[in-house]
Amino acid sequence: MLTHTSGLAYGLGIDNHPVEKVYQEAGFLSDFVALRIPLEEVVAKLAELPSATQPGAEWRYSIAYDVIGHLIEFITDKPLDLLLKERIFDPLGMIDTGFFVPEDNRDRFGPMCSFPEEAKISAVDKGENSPFQDPDIAPSGGASWSPR
């Protein structure tokens, strides 16, 4: 899972693999749906989808880190955001790292960008109305906020 060789996909449409389209249609990335529902529900929805490859067969950027986040929650019986804050962020002095951007840090919140087919940078989330500004955002294994 940590090496992106789980066989899962993301739905980014990076290549023409048919499973990428299935993940796109499942809507994991549209409107940041994976950030709006608990990890347990993300994994349950994911379990209904096919794998792109056999585990270990090839590298493929995927939703595997969200699965890892759910496994951490399940094993520790603690919400991912609280566990990371207590065991990693606070001990390392990472006081501005988390899953949502507090109001007093929004001026430091940079845009999230992607590289569409024409190879130009495109802002996916410019910060305005971002799900990362919602204090009720679901922690994600693959997304957190840290100031630029």
C-alpha positions, 0 to 999 in steps of 0.5 A, spaced: 500 500 500 505 504 501 509 503 495 502 504 490 503 497 488 496 495 491 493 494 485 488 500 486 486 506 482 484 513 483 480 515 477 485 521 475 485 518 468 492 519 467 492 513 463 487 509 459 486 504 463 479 502 464 479 501 471 481 509 472 474 510 468 470 506 473 473 510 479 472 516 476 465 514 475 464 512 482 466 519 484 472 519 489 475 525 486 469 529 484 468 535 489 473 531 493 468 526 495 473 522 499 474 528 504 467 528 505 465 521 508 468 517 513 474 513 511 470 507 513 465 509 508 470 510 502 473 503 503 466 500 503 465 503 497 472 502 494 471 494 496 465 494 490 470 496 485 475 492 481 482 492 482 487 495 476 492 490 477 494 484 481 497 487 488 505 488 487 504 487 479 505 495 478 506 502 480 499 506 480 498 512 484 491 510 487 487 511 493 491 506 497 493 511 502 486 512 504 485 505 505 491 505 510 488 511 514 482 507 515 486 501 517 490 505 522 483 508 525 481 500 525 487 498 529 488 503 534 480 505 535 482 512 534 480 517 529 486 518 524 486 526 525 487 525 532 492 519 532 496 523 527 496 530 531 498 526 538 503 521 535 506 525 530 504 533 529 505 535 536 511 531 538 514 534 532 512 541 533 507 541 526 502 546 529 499 548 523 498 541 520 492 537 519 486 536 515 482 543 515 485 550 514 483 554 520 480 561 519 486 564 521 491 561 517 487 561 510 491 567 507 497 562 507 493 556 504 495 555 497 492 552 491 492 545 489 494 544 482 494 539 477 497 538 470 492 537 465 493 534 458 496 540 455 501 540 460 500 547 463 499 547 471 491 548 473 488 550 479 484 545 482 482 548 488 484 555 489 482 555 496 475 559 496 470 554 498 475 549 499 473 542 503 479 543 507 476 550 510 470 545 513 472 543 520 468 537 519 472 534 513 473 527 514 481 525 515 484 522 509 490 518 508 492 521 502 490 529 504 492 533 509 494 541 509 500 544 511 502 551 510 506 553 503 
